[in-house]
């Protein structure tokens, strides 16, 4: 078990401050010890791959938990796939295809972990976690109690699940279907190619805003004339308007300020209020509430 303070640097935006403590947990036994030692009401943040997280420059005055190799097992039996929470989505997508299964190819281009993807019902290319997850193993970080939550209990909706901020996904069970392996391999290649052609690399956190019903956040941002818009060390991507790029050594607060500008400009130009799908950590409640559409989450 290792400890350290770097937090923002561990996200894909690579900006933002430190946490009071970051704990990399290698095994279930270590996790049990950590949870037992957590003081009541200690602020806790569960970090996956950091691909959907913006940490303020002020940092986070709590403990960050990150699951390691002990939570990276994958087992496949028939059409049932069991995965540890720390497994990378692209790895699971490729493993399922090599096992002759279909239905999870969409995840090959999503740079997140299974646990984080369940918590936010990650998705893309016409599908999401809700389409295949049937059961999840969850730990309550306040009590250490482990429970199984089925699909109904997860109450999946667009980029949302019932997983709470003080709950930790340990594993997930998915049900896929028998597929045409060559067709699935071809689909994997098409998705990877599409993402390379249409989405930027570098320091970003993926899609910043959720898509409004019947529309695209990227289209609305571009229609508002915001492609390439810059605020300090952050800029709306020239390649995909729903991505924000951070300069090397940049400021997380610039990213948040640019997000606010985008929300205001899009609402003024189209009447649509965009909502962030990025987890905002260490920011003032009013900033989180504004960017999440009124809910301080």
LUMNU-807111 format. One line per field, with one value per residue: x, y, z of N, C-alpha, C in turn; residue in three letters. Coordinates in nm, 3 decimals, m for minus. Example, Ala and Ser with C-alpha at 12.3 -4.5 7.8 and 13.67 -1.06 7.14 Angstrom:
BEGIN
n_x = [1.319;1.285];
n_y = [m0.569;m0.225];
n_z = [0.780;0.708];
ca_x = [1.230;1.367];
ca_y = [m0.450;m0.106];
ca_z = [0.780;0.714];
c_x = [1.320;1.290];
c_y = [m0.330;0.003];
c_z = [0.780;0.787];
aa = [ALA;SER];
***
This chain:
BEGIN
n_x = [0.085;0.064;0.125;0.054;0.041;m0.027;m0.288;m0.456;m0.268;m0.292;m0.514;m0.668;m0.668;m0.454;m0.413;m0.454;m0.481;m0.346;m0.427;m0.509;m0.425;m0.337;m0.429;m0.316;m0.456;m0.379;m0.491;m0.775;m0.760;m0.601;m0.775;m0.983;m0.847;m0.789;m1.046;m1.139;m0.978;m1.056;m1.160;m1.472;m1.684;m1.473;m1.362;m1.386;m1.269;m1.323;m1.107;m1.082;m0.963;m0.933;m1.041;m1.263;m1.264;m1.214;m0.994;m0.973;m0.747;m0.697;m0.704;m0.788;m0.915;m0.910;m0.918;m0.803;m0.896;m0.768;m0.808;m0.604;m0.405;m0.511;m0.776;m0.832;m0.913;m1.047;m1.306;m1.457;m1.740;m1.931;m2.177;m2.144;m1.968;m1.732;m1.587;m1.324;m1.324;m1.114;m1.037;m0.948;m1.169;m1.125;m0.963;m1.137;m1.330;m1.189;m1.113;m1.362;m1.449;m1.253;m1.331;m1.542;m1.774;m2.035;m2.149;m2.018;m1.838;m1.836;m1.702;m1.432;m1.312;m1.325;m1.165;m1.161;m1.223;m1.382;m1.522;m1.560;m1.702;m1.939;m2.042;m2.102;m2.254;m2.126;m2.091;m2.120;m2.122;m2.383;m2.448;m2.430;m2.319;m2.541;m2.666;m2.553;m2.463;m2.549;m2.525;m2.362;m2.089;m2.066;m1.908;m1.978;m1.827;m1.837;m1.922;m1.805;m1.950;m2.040;m2.235;m2.456;m2.573;m2.838;m2.937;m3.178;m3.164;m2.955;m3.057;m3.009;m2.959;m2.923;m2.589;m2.569;m2.600;m2.714;m2.502;m2.339;m2.148;m1.994;m1.959;m1.808;m1.737;m1.659;m1.660;m1.807;m2.076;m2.145;m2.375;m2.345;m2.370;m2.354;m2.142;m2.038;m1.715;m1.522;m1.667;m1.703;m1.437;m1.378;m1.553;m1.440;m1.203;m1.309;m1.430;m1.211;m1.067;m1.251;m1.262;m1.001;m0.997;m1.195;m1.186;m0.988;m0.645;m0.409;m0.416;m0.711;m1.051;m1.225;m1.563;m1.719;m1.972;m2.304;m2.519;m2.798;m3.148;m3.220;m3.026;m2.687;m2.423;m2.174;m2.242;m2.405;m2.225;m2.040;m2.209;m2.252;m2.028;m1.793;m1.583;m1.243;m1.229;m1.063;m0.960;m0.734;m0.521;m0.667;m0.863;m1.134;m1.161;m1.037;m1.092;m1.305;m1.584;m1.695;m1.494;m1.245;m0.925;m0.631;m0.350;m0.006;0.111;m0.093;m0.387;m0.639;m0.853;m0.884;m0.991;m1.242;m1.350;m1.370;m1.555;m1.780;m1.813;m1.880;m2.126;m2.284;m2.271;m2.380;m2.638;m2.732;m2.725;m2.879;m3.073;m3.054;m2.958;m2.657;m2.521;m2.268;m2.079;m1.860;m1.676;m1.644;m1.405;m1.322;m1.400;m1.586;m1.916;m2.107;m1.999;m1.993;m2.268;m2.365;m2.244;m2.345;m2.604;m2.763;m2.768;m2.578;m2.350];
n_y = [m0.119;0.214;0.562;0.907;1.248;1.355;1.440;1.588;1.562;1.298;1.268;1.263;1.514;1.629;1.850;2.057;2.046;1.895;1.606;1.540;1.288;1.010;0.686;0.391;0.089;m0.241;m0.490;m0.686;m0.728;m0.515;m0.309;m0.357;m0.298;m0.026;0.089;0.029;0.200;0.450;0.764;0.870;1.052;1.146;1.312;1.146;1.029;0.834;0.720;0.634;0.585;0.849;0.988;1.142;1.357;1.660;1.830;2.088;2.371;2.429;2.189;1.883;1.821;1.564;1.201;1.006;0.719;0.448;0.170;m0.116;m0.373;m0.601;m0.593;m0.647;m0.872;m1.082;m1.289;m1.524;m1.696;m1.877;m1.660;m1.488;m1.236;m1.158;m0.899;m0.723;m0.408;m0.242;m0.293;m0.187;m0.035;m0.058;m0.288;m0.485;m0.477;m0.577;m0.831;m0.955;m0.968;m1.138;m1.366;m1.438;m1.294;m1.045;m0.703;m0.536;m0.390;m0.113;0.002;0.007;0.244;0.405;0.570;0.463;0.302;m0.008;0.014;0.295;0.342;0.201;0.347;0.597;0.526;0.503;0.552;0.515;0.539;0.452;0.281;0.172;0.119;0.023;m0.141;m0.390;m0.459;m0.659;m0.713;m0.579;m0.560;m0.395;m0.181;m0.028;0.254;0.367;0.175;m0.063;m0.272;m0.513;m0.545;m0.688;m0.547;m0.539;m0.487;m0.343;m0.228;m0.055;0.156;0.279;0.560;0.815;0.867;0.818;0.651;0.463;0.447;0.570;0.857;0.772;0.508;0.214;0.056;m0.277;m0.496;m0.621;m0.785;m0.887;m0.947;m1.066;m1.137;m1.414;m1.366;m1.265;m1.313;m1.201;m0.990;m0.841;m0.778;m0.615;m0.406;m0.305;m0.199;m0.001;0.172;0.260;0.389;0.590;0.743;0.837;0.998;1.188;1.281;1.462;1.406;1.422;1.637;1.605;1.558;1.391;1.384;1.680;1.787;1.660;1.520;1.702;1.610;1.471;1.616;1.737;1.809;1.896;1.996;2.214;2.374;2.432;2.567;2.794;2.932;2.867;2.695;2.640;2.844;3.016;3.023;3.152;2.898;2.699;2.550;2.524;2.241;2.233;2.019;1.870;2.004;1.950;1.887;1.989;2.118;2.112;2.313;2.214;2.219;2.385;2.551;2.422;2.573;2.745;2.572;2.515;2.773;2.820;2.623;2.732;2.963;2.844;2.720;2.948;3.088;2.905;2.875;3.133;3.155;2.942;2.873;2.642;2.472;2.352;2.066;1.959;1.657;1.594;1.507;1.726;1.831;1.965;2.221;2.527;2.507;2.656;2.673;2.404;2.357;2.532;2.433;2.178;2.210;2.304;2.130;2.049;1.840];
n_z = [0.000;m0.097;m0.035;m0.104;m0.222;m0.468;m0.681;m0.877;m1.080;m1.143;m1.291;m1.620;m1.728;m1.609;m1.446;m1.152;m0.789;m0.485;m0.280;0.065;0.122;m0.075;m0.148;m0.276;m0.333;m0.310;m0.263;m0.144;0.128;0.213;0.152;0.336;0.576;0.538;0.526;0.781;0.926;0.852;0.957;1.098;0.880;0.731;0.444;0.137;m0.176;m0.456;m0.693;m1.029;m1.339;m1.366;m1.578;m1.599;m1.432;m1.257;m1.066;m0.833;m0.821;m0.561;m0.441;m0.258;0.055;0.167;0.160;m0.105;m0.274;m0.456;m0.652;m0.715;m0.874;m0.751;m0.799;m1.058;m1.195;m1.452;m1.558;m1.775;m1.861;m2.065;m2.169;m1.965;m1.804;m1.567;m1.387;m1.226;m1.050;m1.119;m1.376;m1.701;m1.932;m2.222;m2.223;m2.123;m2.321;m2.544;m2.448;m2.418;m2.682;m2.791;m2.665;m2.810;m2.776;m2.800;m2.784;m2.610;m2.743;m2.782;m2.567;m2.612;m2.676;m2.455;m2.202;m1.923;m1.602;m1.501;m1.256;m1.222;m1.454;m1.413;m1.195;m1.309;m1.522;m1.778;m2.132;m2.493;m2.853;m2.898;m2.689;m2.341;m1.998;m1.863;m2.043;m2.029;m1.770;m1.497;m1.230;m0.942;m0.717;m0.416;m0.179;0.129;0.238;0.487;0.665;0.590;0.499;0.258;m0.031;m0.279;m0.575;m0.792;m1.139;m1.136;m0.883;m0.923;m1.057;m1.315;m1.527;m1.779;m1.783;m1.510;m1.191;m0.903;m0.731;m0.452;m0.325;m0.116;m0.156;m0.287;m0.583;m0.632;m0.804;m1.110;m1.280;m1.602;m1.869;m2.183;m2.537;m2.765;m3.039;m3.374;m3.422;m3.601;m3.708;m3.478;m3.414;m3.630;m3.577;m3.341;m3.447;m3.613;m3.428;m3.274;m3.477;m3.551;m3.317;m3.301;m3.524;m3.474;m3.212;m2.973;m2.865;m2.595;m2.301;m2.160;m2.041;m2.163;m2.289;m2.192;m2.130;m2.082;m2.333;m2.441;m2.454;m2.761;m2.896;m2.950;m2.734;m2.826;m3.081;m3.013;m2.872;m3.071;m3.248;m3.105;m3.152;m3.020;m3.062;m3.018;m2.833;m2.572;m2.232;m2.034;m1.949;m2.066;m2.327;m2.560;m2.757;m3.092;m3.244;m3.145;m3.011;m2.763;m2.596;m2.366;m2.362;m2.165;m2.101;m2.069;m1.741;m1.673;m1.529;m1.321;m1.243;m1.456;m1.644;m1.526;m1.525;m1.799;m1.865;m1.738;m1.893;m2.137;m2.074;m2.019;m2.264;m2.450;m2.348;m2.385;m2.663;m2.761;m2.579;m2.438;m2.148;m2.064;m1.896;m1.680;m1.712;m1.580;m1.291;m1.034;m0.813;m0.503;m0.561;m0.505;m0.359;m0.504;m0.758;m0.840;m0.832;m1.028;m1.264;m1.274;m1.326;m1.124;m0.912;m0.639;m0.675];
ca_x = [0.000;0.146;0.055;0.113;m0.053;m0.063;m0.426;m0.485;m0.171;m0.330;m0.629;m0.626;m0.645;m0.321;m0.406;m0.523;m0.400;m0.317;m0.517;m0.440;m0.361;m0.382;m0.394;m0.329;m0.492;m0.339;m0.563;m0.896;m0.720;m0.559;m0.895;m1.050;m0.773;m0.806;m1.182;m1.146;m0.904;m1.114;m1.233;m1.608;m1.704;m1.355;m1.392;m1.326;m1.297;m1.279;m1.047;m1.057;m0.857;m0.924;m1.074;m1.385;m1.246;m1.141;m0.957;m0.943;m0.609;m0.688;m0.689;m0.895;m0.869;m0.953;m0.845;m0.835;m0.875;m0.750;m0.793;m0.496;m0.405;m0.594;m0.915;m0.824;m0.941;m1.154;m1.340;m1.565;m1.800;m2.047;m2.200;m2.129;m1.836;m1.710;m1.472;m1.289;m1.353;m0.997;m1.010;m0.970;m1.277;m1.077;m0.915;m1.254;m1.394;m1.111;m1.121;m1.494;m1.452;m1.170;m1.406;m1.653;m1.894;m2.066;m2.231;m1.937;m1.735;m1.837;m1.617;m1.290;m1.259;m1.354;m1.047;m1.200;m1.224;m1.515;m1.589;m1.604;m1.801;m2.066;m2.091;m2.158;m2.318;m2.053;m2.140;m2.075;m2.154;m2.516;m2.469;m2.376;m2.302;m2.673;m2.709;m2.495;m2.439;m2.664;m2.503;m2.240;m2.049;m2.043;m1.873;m2.010;m1.701;m1.859;m1.945;m1.731;m2.044;m2.041;m2.363;m2.474;m2.680;m2.874;m2.960;m3.290;m3.116;m2.859;m3.138;m2.933;m3.016;m2.817;m2.467;m2.600;m2.644;m2.743;m2.379;m2.318;m2.013;m1.921;m1.967;m1.698;m1.763;m1.548;m1.666;m1.932;m2.110;m2.210;m2.428;m2.331;m2.432;m2.264;m2.133;m1.950;m1.589;m1.459;m1.745;m1.673;m1.301;m1.388;m1.619;m1.339;m1.113;m1.384;m1.450;m1.081;m1.036;m1.342;m1.223;m0.876;m1.024;m1.291;m1.165;m0.849;m0.563;m0.356;m0.473;m0.853;m1.124;m1.332;m1.678;m1.736;m2.114;m2.396;m2.599;m2.940;m3.238;m3.237;m2.927;m2.549;m2.356;m2.071;m2.303;m2.451;m2.107;m1.985;m2.304;m2.236;m1.903;m1.697;m1.472;m1.116;m1.235;m0.960;m0.959;m0.607;m0.449;m0.764;m0.925;m1.228;m1.088;m1.068;m1.128;m1.438;m1.619;m1.735;m1.372;m1.163;m0.785;m0.555;m0.208;0.089;0.135;m0.205;m0.466;m0.771;m0.953;m0.909;m1.082;m1.375;m1.399;m1.408;m1.680;m1.886;m1.833;m1.950;m2.266;m2.351;m2.280;m2.474;m2.773;m2.769;m2.743;m2.976;m3.174;m3.031;m2.864;m2.573;m2.486;m2.140;m2.073;m1.730;m1.678;m1.572;m1.356;m1.252;m1.451;m1.690;m2.048;m2.181;m1.942;m2.044;m2.412;m2.387;m2.204;m2.424;m2.742;m2.842;m2.751;m2.439;m2.304];
ca_y = [0.000;0.334;0.686;1.023;1.358;1.397;1.406;1.642;1.508;1.160;1.270;1.275;1.655;1.652;1.978;2.055;2.037;1.770;1.557;1.520;1.157;0.920;0.549;0.288;m0.033;m0.353;m0.615;m0.671;m0.720;m0.377;m0.226;m0.373;m0.223;0.118;0.128;0.024;0.312;0.577;0.834;0.906;1.177;1.186;1.324;1.038;1.031;0.712;0.755;0.525;0.627;0.995;1.040;1.221;1.425;1.787;1.866;2.230;2.405;2.429;2.050;1.810;1.799;1.433;1.082;0.950;0.574;0.398;0.025;m0.163;m0.501;m0.701;m0.574;m0.645;m1.005;m1.100;m1.429;m1.534;m1.830;m1.862;m1.519;m1.412;m1.176;m1.100;m0.809;m0.639;m0.267;m0.170;m0.330;m0.082;m0.067;m0.112;m0.425;m0.572;m0.483;m0.668;m0.967;m1.011;m1.001;m1.257;m1.480;m1.464;m1.226;m0.915;m0.613;m0.446;m0.332;0.033;0.047;0.004;0.379;0.483;0.557;0.458;0.171;m0.067;0.070;0.430;0.336;0.162;0.456;0.707;0.467;0.549;0.495;0.571;0.464;0.395;0.188;0.215;0.009;m0.031;m0.240;m0.524;m0.489;m0.721;m0.714;m0.512;m0.576;m0.260;m0.167;0.097;0.296;0.405;0.057;m0.178;m0.376;m0.540;m0.593;m0.707;m0.462;m0.581;m0.378;m0.261;m0.151;0.046;0.266;0.345;0.657;0.872;0.906;0.819;0.528;0.485;0.436;0.694;0.908;0.698;0.367;0.173;m0.060;m0.374;m0.587;m0.616;m0.900;m0.845;m1.049;m1.029;m1.235;m1.478;m1.280;m1.298;m1.258;m1.115;m0.866;m0.764;m0.724;m0.505;m0.295;m0.247;m0.115;0.116;0.264;0.322;0.481;0.704;0.828;0.906;1.100;1.288;1.329;1.501;1.341;1.521;1.650;1.640;1.465;1.333;1.473;1.766;1.807;1.557;1.560;1.727;1.521;1.496;1.706;1.708;1.920;1.945;2.077;2.338;2.454;2.483;2.664;2.918;2.995;2.849;2.607;2.711;2.949;2.996;3.098;3.123;2.778;2.598;2.586;2.432;2.172;2.261;1.893;1.830;2.117;1.907;1.854;2.102;2.081;2.188;2.328;2.156;2.312;2.478;2.565;2.360;2.679;2.794;2.476;2.537;2.903;2.802;2.548;2.827;3.046;2.764;2.706;3.076;3.123;2.815;2.908;3.260;3.139;2.839;2.851;2.512;2.477;2.233;2.014;1.889;1.517;1.582;1.515;1.845;1.801;2.074;2.351;2.583;2.449;2.730;2.637;2.271;2.366;2.599;2.348;2.055;2.245;2.342;2.032;2.048;1.701];
ca_z = [0.000;m0.107;m0.009;m0.166;m0.224;m0.604;m0.717;m1.009;m1.176;m1.175;m1.381;m1.760;m1.756;m1.554;m1.376;m1.024;m0.669;m0.415;m0.176;0.192;0.113;m0.182;m0.111;m0.379;m0.261;m0.395;m0.235;m0.065;0.269;0.236;0.150;0.465;0.678;0.514;0.563;0.927;0.983;0.812;1.061;1.055;0.807;0.654;0.300;0.058;m0.319;m0.524;m0.823;m1.122;m1.429;m1.364;m1.711;m1.593;m1.304;m1.254;m0.929;m0.826;m0.786;m0.414;m0.399;m0.190;0.192;0.212;0.120;m0.236;m0.280;m0.592;m0.653;m0.799;m0.945;m0.684;m0.841;m1.204;m1.250;m1.550;m1.586;m1.874;m1.869;m2.152;m2.200;m1.841;m1.784;m1.433;m1.395;m1.114;m1.074;m1.169;m1.515;m1.802;m2.025;m2.349;m2.201;m2.111;m2.453;m2.629;m2.393;m2.447;m2.824;m2.813;m2.613;m2.901;m2.728;m2.860;m2.703;m2.528;m2.828;m2.769;m2.456;m2.648;m2.687;m2.334;m2.116;m1.783;m1.537;m1.487;m1.140;m1.252;m1.561;m1.351;m1.110;m1.389;m1.639;m1.896;m2.257;m2.619;m2.975;m2.893;m2.579;m2.213;m1.902;m1.827;m2.142;m2.005;m1.629;m1.430;m1.085;m0.901;m0.578;m0.366;m0.038;0.196;0.299;0.627;0.750;0.542;0.458;0.114;m0.079;m0.423;m0.625;m0.928;m1.235;m1.089;m0.769;m0.968;m1.113;m1.421;m1.621;m1.862;m1.711;m1.366;m1.124;m0.761;m0.652;m0.379;m0.317;m0.014;m0.191;m0.374;m0.666;m0.627;m0.919;m1.186;m1.365;m1.725;m1.957;m2.323;m2.625;m2.861;m3.157;m3.486;m3.374;m3.702;m3.716;m3.357;m3.428;m3.726;m3.508;m3.253;m3.528;m3.659;m3.315;m3.244;m3.587;m3.542;m3.205;m3.335;m3.625;m3.432;m3.076;m2.951;m2.763;m2.503;m2.167;m2.153;m1.955;m2.242;m2.308;m2.074;m2.101;m2.128;m2.448;m2.414;m2.527;m2.904;m2.952;m2.915;m2.666;m2.915;m3.186;m2.953;m2.839;m3.197;m3.303;m3.028;m3.195;m2.911;m3.098;m3.005;m2.729;m2.469;m2.105;m1.969;m1.993;m2.112;m2.455;m2.624;m2.863;m3.232;m3.309;m3.095;m2.925;m2.628;m2.523;m2.325;m2.349;m2.066;m2.133;m1.974;m1.631;m1.666;m1.406;m1.320;m1.230;m1.591;m1.707;m1.469;m1.572;m1.939;m1.863;m1.705;m2.012;m2.237;m2.031;m2.035;m2.406;m2.517;m2.303;m2.448;m2.808;m2.798;m2.475;m2.375;m2.036;m2.061;m1.764;m1.680;m1.669;m1.514;m1.144;m0.989;m0.679;m0.437;m0.602;m0.419;m0.390;m0.606;m0.889;m0.872;m0.858;m1.157;m1.375;m1.278;m1.359;m1.007;m0.805;m0.589;m0.663];
c_x = [0.088;0.062;0.126;0.007;m0.098;m0.204;m0.457;m0.393;m0.206;m0.456;m0.579;m0.611;m0.507;m0.302;m0.481;m0.430;m0.386;m0.432;m0.438;m0.365;m0.420;m0.335;m0.421;m0.346;m0.471;m0.424;m0.687;m0.862;m0.674;m0.680;m0.968;m0.980;m0.792;m0.944;m1.200;m1.082;m0.961;m1.191;m1.373;m1.609;m1.578;m1.393;m1.316;m1.366;m1.241;m1.234;m1.028;m0.938;m0.845;m0.964;m1.198;m1.384;m1.165;m1.120;m0.918;m0.796;m0.589;m0.673;m0.809;m0.848;m0.909;m0.865;m0.896;m0.801;m0.868;m0.723;m0.689;m0.517;m0.494;m0.740;m0.924;m0.850;m1.057;m1.180;m1.461;m1.611;m1.929;m2.060;m2.187;m1.985;m1.831;m1.580;m1.451;m1.306;m1.237;m0.963;m1.038;m1.080;m1.228;m1.027;m1.033;m1.325;m1.321;m1.118;m1.255;m1.505;m1.370;m1.236;m1.528;m1.782;m1.910;m2.150;m2.152;m1.828;m1.723;m1.735;m1.470;m1.229;m1.280;m1.240;m1.081;m1.190;m1.367;m1.590;m1.643;m1.713;m1.938;m2.125;m2.157;m2.235;m2.256;m2.108;m2.079;m2.117;m2.285;m2.542;m2.412;m2.366;m2.435;m2.720;m2.659;m2.472;m2.565;m2.648;m2.368;m2.216;m2.004;m2.007;m1.915;m1.885;m1.717;m1.870;m1.859;m1.819;m2.045;m2.176;m2.358;m2.592;m2.711;m2.906;m3.072;m3.245;m3.016;m2.928;m3.061;m3.019;m2.899;m2.706;m2.490;m2.634;m2.671;m2.618;m2.350;m2.172;m1.929;m1.942;m1.859;m1.738;m1.640;m1.544;m1.801;m1.950;m2.190;m2.265;m2.422;m2.399;m2.326;m2.262;m2.047;m1.816;m1.522;m1.534;m1.717;m1.534;m1.301;m1.451;m1.523;m1.248;m1.182;m1.401;m1.321;m1.045;m1.122;m1.299;m1.094;m0.900;m1.108;m1.271;m1.017;m0.777;m0.518;m0.432;m0.617;m0.924;m1.237;m1.444;m1.705;m1.882;m2.198;m2.475;m2.743;m3.025;m3.249;m3.136;m2.788;m2.488;m2.249;m2.127;m2.345;m2.334;m2.047;m2.077;m2.296;m2.105;m1.789;m1.581;m1.342;m1.115;m1.136;m0.990;m0.830;m0.539;m0.540;m0.831;m1.024;m1.156;m1.134;m1.119;m1.268;m1.477;m1.663;m1.615;m1.302;m1.022;m0.717;m0.409;m0.123;0.121;0.023;m0.280;m0.602;m0.880;m0.981;m1.006;m1.225;m1.434;m1.444;m1.538;m1.798;m1.917;m1.912;m2.097;m2.342;m2.373;m2.381;m2.617;m2.822;m2.802;m2.855;m3.089;m3.158;m2.927;m2.785;m2.541;m2.357;m2.157;m1.939;m1.748;m1.586;m1.534;m1.282;m1.297;m1.560;m1.826;m2.122;m2.128;m1.996;m2.192;m2.439;m2.356;m2.283;m2.572;m2.828;m2.830;m2.605;m2.393;m2.163];
c_y = [0.123;0.458;0.800;1.129;1.397;1.350;1.456;1.585;1.366;1.154;1.288;1.420;1.699;1.794;1.964;2.026;1.898;1.730;1.545;1.388;1.081;0.780;0.455;0.154;m0.154;m0.478;m0.586;m0.658;m0.578;m0.284;m0.236;m0.294;m0.073;0.164;0.127;0.146;0.448;0.640;0.870;1.043;1.228;1.199;1.217;1.055;0.904;0.747;0.630;0.562;0.779;1.060;1.127;1.309;1.553;1.826;2.013;2.253;2.406;2.288;1.997;1.774;1.665;1.322;1.033;0.801;0.530;0.249;m0.019;m0.303;m0.607;m0.695;m0.572;m0.781;m0.999;m1.249;m1.431;m1.679;m1.818;m1.716;m1.429;m1.364;m1.116;m1.021;m0.735;m0.493;m0.193;m0.203;m0.211;m0.126;m0.119;m0.256;m0.522;m0.585;m0.584;m0.812;m1.032;m1.050;m1.126;m1.383;m1.511;m1.396;m1.089;m0.833;m0.517;m0.378;m0.180;0.084;0.053;0.144;0.466;0.465;0.559;0.318;0.122;m0.005;0.209;0.432;0.294;0.280;0.567;0.657;0.522;0.483;0.562;0.482;0.387;0.296;0.246;0.095;m0.057;m0.140;m0.380;m0.558;m0.546;m0.725;m0.651;m0.539;m0.440;m0.263;m0.030;0.139;0.341;0.285;m0.062;m0.291;m0.388;m0.598;m0.614;m0.621;m0.502;m0.460;m0.286;m0.172;m0.043;0.169;0.347;0.447;0.717;0.929;0.913;0.678;0.562;0.474;0.571;0.734;0.835;0.548;0.336;0.048;m0.150;m0.462;m0.574;m0.745;m0.849;m0.967;m0.997;m1.134;m1.296;m1.394;m1.339;m1.233;m1.165;m0.983;m0.778;m0.703;m0.605;m0.383;m0.227;m0.152;0.012;0.219;0.336;0.424;0.606;0.798;0.904;1.019;1.215;1.344;1.358;1.411;1.448;1.526;1.699;1.536;1.397;1.433;1.550;1.777;1.692;1.611;1.586;1.631;1.564;1.588;1.664;1.831;1.981;2.034;2.213;2.432;2.514;2.589;2.798;2.988;2.977;2.755;2.688;2.819;2.916;3.081;3.061;3.002;2.667;2.645;2.479;2.372;2.216;2.135;1.848;1.931;2.077;1.855;1.984;2.052;2.171;2.195;2.258;2.260;2.413;2.474;2.499;2.466;2.744;2.702;2.500;2.669;2.894;2.723;2.641;2.918;2.972;2.751;2.835;3.111;3.035;2.847;3.038;3.241;3.043;2.818;2.720;2.526;2.346;2.195;1.934;1.743;1.489;1.591;1.629;1.829;1.922;2.212;2.398;2.524;2.523;2.702;2.501;2.276;2.428;2.505;2.219;2.084;2.271;2.247;2.027;1.907;1.688];
c_z = [0.000;m0.082;m0.078;m0.178;m0.364;m0.639;m0.857;m1.116;m1.218;m1.260;m1.524;m1.804;m1.709;m1.496;m1.244;m0.909;m0.611;m0.323;m0.046;0.190;m0.004;m0.147;m0.228;m0.308;m0.351;m0.376;m0.151;0.084;0.303;0.240;0.283;0.574;0.662;0.559;0.715;0.992;0.945;0.928;1.010;0.988;0.736;0.507;0.223;m0.088;m0.380;m0.664;m0.907;m1.209;m1.437;m1.495;m1.710;m1.468;m1.320;m1.107;m0.925;m0.791;m0.635;m0.360;m0.325;m0.049;0.250;0.159;m0.016;m0.234;m0.426;m0.587;m0.755;m0.854;m0.881;m0.723;m0.993;m1.268;m1.349;m1.566;m1.679;m1.881;m1.947;m2.192;m2.077;m1.825;m1.644;m1.435;m1.265;m1.151;m1.137;m1.314;m1.607;m1.898;m2.159;m2.337;m2.196;m2.245;m2.542;m2.580;m2.426;m2.595;m2.853;m2.757;m2.699;m2.862;m2.794;m2.763;m2.618;m2.610;m2.810;m2.667;m2.492;m2.655;m2.565;m2.233;m1.967;m1.729;m1.523;m1.369;m1.165;m1.357;m1.509;m1.276;m1.191;m1.511;m1.767;m2.021;m2.377;m2.734;m2.962;m2.782;m2.451;m2.120;m1.868;m1.921;m2.111;m1.858;m1.565;m1.278;m1.053;m0.752;m0.526;m0.218;0.012;0.273;0.444;0.719;0.711;0.493;0.305;0.074;m0.230;m0.467;m0.768;m1.014;m1.188;m0.973;m0.806;m1.027;m1.217;m1.495;m1.696;m1.774;m1.559;m1.319;m0.977;m0.673;m0.586;m0.370;m0.213;m0.030;m0.293;m0.451;m0.664;m0.751;m0.987;m1.264;m1.483;m1.798;m2.099;m2.410;m2.718;m2.988;m3.267;m3.455;m3.474;m3.716;m3.595;m3.363;m3.523;m3.660;m3.411;m3.330;m3.575;m3.548;m3.280;m3.351;m3.578;m3.431;m3.235;m3.434;m3.573;m3.292;m3.052;m2.852;m2.664;m2.372;m2.174;m2.068;m2.031;m2.260;m2.179;m2.033;m2.154;m2.247;m2.407;m2.496;m2.673;m2.967;m2.904;m2.849;m2.756;m3.025;m3.132;m2.921;m2.965;m3.257;m3.231;m3.060;m3.096;m2.945;m3.094;m2.898;m2.616;m2.347;m2.034;m2.030;m2.041;m2.239;m2.499;m2.745;m3.002;m3.303;m3.270;m2.988;m2.785;m2.549;m2.486;m2.301;m2.246;m2.110;m2.029;m1.867;m1.613;m1.534;m1.421;m1.312;m1.365;m1.665;m1.657;m1.519;m1.717;m1.949;m1.833;m1.824;m2.118;m2.200;m2.057;m2.182;m2.479;m2.476;m2.369;m2.596;m2.845;m2.698;m2.403;m2.264;m2.031;m1.917;m1.773;m1.645;m1.600;m1.363;m1.100;m0.843;m0.623;m0.476;m0.505;m0.458;m0.500;m0.747;m0.932;m0.908;m0.993;m1.272;m1.383;m1.302;m1.238;m0.890;m0.764;m0.565;m0.713];
aa = [UNK;UNK;UNK;UNK;UNK;UNK;UNK;UNK;UNK;UNK;UNK;UNK;UNK;UNK;UNK;UNK;UNK;UNK;UNK;UNK;UNK;UNK;UNK;UNK;UNK;UNK;UNK;UNK;UNK;UNK;UNK;UNK;UNK;UNK;UNK;UNK;UNK;UNK;UNK;UNK;UNK;UNK;UNK;UNK;UNK;UNK;UNK;UNK;UNK;UNK;UNK;UNK;UNK;UNK;UNK;UNK;UNK;UNK;UNK;UNK;UNK;UNK;UNK;UNK;UNK;UNK;UNK;UNK;UNK;UNK;UNK;UNK;UNK;UNK;UNK;UNK;UNK;UNK;UNK;UNK;UNK;UNK;UNK;UNK;UNK;UNK;UNK;UNK;UNK;UNK;UNK;UNK;UNK;UNK;UNK;UNK;UNK;UNK;UNK;UNK;UNK;UNK;UNK;UNK;UNK;UNK;UNK;UNK;UNK;UNK;UNK;UNK;UNK;UNK;UNK;UNK;UNK;UNK;UNK;UNK;UNK;UNK;UNK;UNK;UNK;UNK;UNK;UNK;UNK;UNK;UNK;UNK;UNK;UNK;UNK;UNK;UNK;UNK;UNK;UNK;UNK;UNK;UNK;UNK;UNK;UNK;UNK;UNK;UNK;UNK;UNK;UNK;UNK;UNK;UNK;UNK;UNK;UNK;UNK;UNK;UNK;UNK;UNK;UNK;UNK;UNK;UNK;UNK;UNK;UNK;UNK;UNK;UNK;UNK;UNK;UNK;UNK;UNK;UNK;UNK;UNK;UNK;UNK;UNK;UNK;UNK;UNK;UNK;UNK;UNK;UNK;UNK;UNK;UNK;UNK;UNK;UNK;UNK;UNK;UNK;UNK;UNK;UNK;UNK;UNK;UNK;UNK;UNK;UNK;UNK;UNK;UNK;UNK;UNK;UNK;UNK;UNK;UNK;UNK;UNK;UNK;UNK;UNK;UNK;UNK;UNK;UNK;UNK;UNK;UNK;UNK;UNK;UNK;UNK;UNK;UNK;UNK;UNK;UNK;UNK;UNK;UNK;UNK;UNK;UNK;UNK;UNK;UNK;UNK;UNK;UNK;UNK;UNK;UNK;UNK;UNK;UNK;UNK;UNK;UNK;UNK;UNK;UNK;UNK;UNK;UNK;UNK;UNK;UNK;UNK;UNK;UNK;UNK;UNK;UNK;UNK;UNK;UNK;UNK;UNK;UNK;UNK;UNK;UNK;UNK;UNK;UNK;UNK;UNK;UNK;UNK;UNK;UNK;UNK;UNK;UNK;UNK];
***
